[in-house]
Amino acid sequence: MTDAIGRERHQLAIGVVGGPTAVIDYGGARFVSDPTFDPPGSYGAYDKIAGPAVSPAAIQPVDAVLLSHDTHMDNFDHAGREFAADVGTVVTGWQAAQRMGDIARGLRPFESTVFSSAAPEVADVIVYAAPAQHGPADGERDEYGNINAETTGFVLQSAGLPTVYVSGDNASIAPVVEIADRFPDISIGVLHVGAARLSTKNAGRPLTLTADRASDVAQLLGLSAVVLVHCQGWSLYTQTPEDVRDAFADAGLASLIRSAPLGHWALRGAQAAE
């Protein structure tokens, strides 16, 4: 079994806490994506059916939260919001940043921010915002014109390390085409899969990547490794990790998926990404 996620940092490591939440060590910095640390419970239209595999205290300190969107509790629950406030730095979309205040660095698609450190073991990390579409192309739009909600993915780059893409709650190939054009060297994908659905939204059509579409994303970006998130722990998910593995196997891409029990490192070290 791989090592449990803990305080020790790595130059490159990715592990899944549960739901959409991943711990990403990159260049010696530590990022946590879409923090959800509540225990199981109901959120009205959907339920959280499993708590986090790792506690916030077990992974602190954290340099920044990467938040795909702030308006849905399944990506940013009560304890996740407290966690983000404690971290004190959140990289997110421009609209979300206006709501969140001083802790947020708001980015529009393809804008970037740099994380620097005086510590010699921590490299400069550039975090880019990547476009995402949280539902079908003809889906319901909010007051800002977003499909379902403003949603942001991320691309991480640092000298000597593979480029990492975090999809956020994207459901579409269209933004991935743009991302592939801007970043032809992406190697690792942290993909929000699970084919999330709500009967009350967009006729119950997927709000995140289906298993087949995730394999298409992997091919389009030319990924060498994939870590699956957003497919365990919430009632919205209609596809399991096994469904995604089957789709990757059908596409001849089974070897790309890196997996481990929740709370353990699924990928660690540059060689694991090859």
N, C-alpha and C positions, 0 to 999 in steps of 0.2 A: 504493500500500500504506500502511496505517496505521503509526504509529510503534511501534517496539519498546518493550516494557515495560523500564523502567530505573529509576534512582534518582530521577529528577525526579518530583515529586509534582504531583497535579492536584486541583482541587476535586471533580471527579467523573470517574472513569474506571474501567473494568472490563476486565481482560484475562485470558485463560485460559493457564495454565502447562502443563496437561495433566491427564488424569484428572479428579478432583474439584477440583483446585486452581485458585483464581482470586486475582488481586491486585485489591483493591478500594480505590481512593482515594476518600475521602468526607469532605468538609468539611476537607480538608487533612490528615486522618489517613490512615494506611495500614493496611489489614487484609489478611490472607491467610487464605483458607478452606481447610480440610482439606489441610494441606501433605503432599505426596508428592513427594520429591526423590530417591528411590533410582534407580539405573540399572535397566534391564530385568533380570528374574530371576523365579524361582519362589517362590511362597508356599504351596505345598502344593496347596490346592484350586483355586488360580487363579494366573495369571501376569501379571506386568507386562511388556508387550510394547514399550513405548516410554518413554524417559527424559524428564525435564522439558525444556521448551523454554527455560526461564530458570533460571539457577543461583540459589541462595539469596543469594550475595554480590551479585548484580546488582540485587536489589530491597531490600536493607537500607538504612537501618533501617526496621523495621516496628513499629507501635504495638501490635498484638494479633493473635493467631490466633483465628479463628472456627472451632471444631471441632465438627462435627455429632456425632461419636462417636469414642471412643478405642479401641474393641475390635476394629476391622477394619483390617487392614494396607493395604487398598486405599484407605482414607481417611486413614491416619496411619501411614506406613511408617517405616522405621528413620531415614532422613535427615530425614523430617518431624518425628519426635520430637526429634531433635537441634536442628532449626531452632526448634521451639516453645520448647525450653529456653533457647536463645540469645535469643529475643524476650522471654521472661520473663513474658508475660501471655497467658493463654488463656481465652477465653469459651466455655463449653461447658455441657452438662447437669449437673444437680446430682449424679447418681451418678458421672459421669466425674470431676468435680472432687474427689470424695472419694478417688479413686484417684491423682489427679495431684498433689495437695498444694498448696503455697503459690502456684505460678504460675497456678493456675486460679481463675477466677471462675465458680462454679457457679450456674446459673439454672434454675428450674422454668419451665414454659410461662407466657409473658406477664410474667415478671419482667424487670427491666431493670438495666443498669449504664450509667454515663455516663463518657465519655472527654473530659477537659478538658485544655486546654493554655494556658500563658501566652503562647504565640506568637500574635500578632494574626492570622496567616494561617490558623490552625487553629481551627475552630468547635467548640463542644460537640457531641458525637455521642452519641445515645442508642441503645444496642443492646438490643433485646428478644429474649428466647428465644421461639421459635414452636414449636408442637407439630408432630410428624412421626411417621409410621408406616412402619417399614422392612420392609414386606411386606404380604401380603393380610390382610384383617380377621380371618380364622380361622387365621392363621399360628401357628407354634410360638412359645411364649413362654419367656423366660428366667426365672431365679430371682426377678427383680424384677417379673415380669408384663409386660415389654416384648415386643412382637413383634420377634423377631430380636435387637434391642439397643435400649437407650435411644438415641434419636436426636433431635437438636435442629436446628431451622431458626432463622433470624434475621431480624429486621426492623431496618433502620437508618433513623434520622430525624435531621435537623439543619435548623435554620432556613434557609429559602431554597433547599433542595435537594429533589429528588424523593425520595419514600420508596422504599427498596430492600428487596426480599424475597429471602433466600437460602434455598432449600428444604431443604438438607441431603438425606440419603438417604430422602426421603419417597416413598411409592408410592401414597398414597391421597388421594382428594378430601375425605374427611371432615374432617381437620384444616385443610384449606384453607378450608372453609366457616367454621370458627371464626376463622381469621386474617382473612378478608374482613370479618367482622362487627366485629372489633376495630380493623382498620386499613383503612377504606374508601378511603384515598387512596394506596394502593401503586401505584407507577408502573412500576418496573423489577423484573424478575424474573431472578434467577440460578438457573436450574432444573437440578437433577440429573436427567438423563434417562438414556438408554441401555438401559432395561429390563433392568437387571442380573439375572442368574439364576445359580443353582447347582442342579444336579440333586439335590443332597443336602439342599436346604432348601425346604420348602413346596412340594413336588412340582414344583420347577423354575419356579414362578410368579414374576412380576416382583417384585423387591425395591426397585426405584426406578421413577420415572415412565416409562410407555410414551410413545411419540410422541403418540398420540391423547389420552392423559390429560394430557400437558403442554399441549396446545392447549386442553383444558378448563380447566386451571388458569389459563391466560392470560386466557380469557374470564371466568371467575368473578371474578378479581381486577381485571379491567378494565385489564390492563397495556398500556402504550404502548411498551415495549421489553423484549426477552428476550435474555439471554446464556445459551448452552447450555454446561454442563459435564457431566462424568461420562459421556462417550460416546466417548472416544478414549484408547487407551493401556493398557487392561486387558482380559484375556480374558473377564471376566464380562459385558461389554456385548454385548447381542444386537441392538441397533439403533444405527445410525450417525447423525451429524449430518444426512446427506441424508434419512434416514427421517423425522427430526423435521421438517425443512423441508417434506417432502412432506405430512405430516399438518397442519402449519400452513397450507400452501397449500390443502389440501382444505377446511379450516375458514374460509378467507378471511382468514387472519391472517399471510400470508407477510411482510408489511411490518414485522411486529414484531421479527423476528429480526435481531440485530446480530452480525455475525461478522467474524473476521479470522484470519489464520494464528496457530497457537499461538505464544505469546510476544510477541504484538502486542496493542495496545489494541483491543478489539472495540467499545467505546463510550467516548466521551470528550466531556464537556461536557453541560450540561443540554439543549441543542438536540438532541443525538443521542438523547436519551431521549424526544423528542416524536414 
